[in-house]
Amino acid sequence: MKRFNKQTLMAVMSAVAVFVAAAVANSACIYWMYQPKEPKSLRDE
């Protein structure tokens, strides 16, 4: 098996980190758009 040098390892790790960050940001945007209904006890009527 070929051994990876430090530069190749860092490039792979940064690509994985970007993928994970994009996945987390996309899921956060979905939850950000969700607006639950306000309970009757908290409404100003």
N, C-alpha and C positions, 0 to 999 in steps of 0.2 A: 504494500500500500504506500502511495506517495505521501510524504509528509508535507504539510502546508507551512509556508513561511508566515511570519507575523503579519505582513501586509495583506495577504490573502485572507487570513483569519479575521482581521479587523474589517475588511470589506464585506465578508459574509455576515459578520455580526451586525454591522450597520444596516445592511439590507433587511435583515430580520427585524431589527429595531424599528425601522421605518414602516415595515408591514404591520407590526403590532400597534404602533402609534396610529396608523391610519384606521385600523380596525376599531380601536378604542374610540377614536374621535367620531367615527360614523355611528357607533352605537350610542354615544352621548348625544348626538344630534337628534336621534329618534326619540329619546326620552325627554329631551328639552322641549320638543313640540307638544308633548302630552300635557294637557291641562285638566286636572280633575275638577269635578263639580264642587262648588262651595257648600259646606254643610249649612242647614237651616239655622243652626244655633249661632253661626258666625256672620250671617247676613245682616246688613243695615236696612231695616225696613221701616 
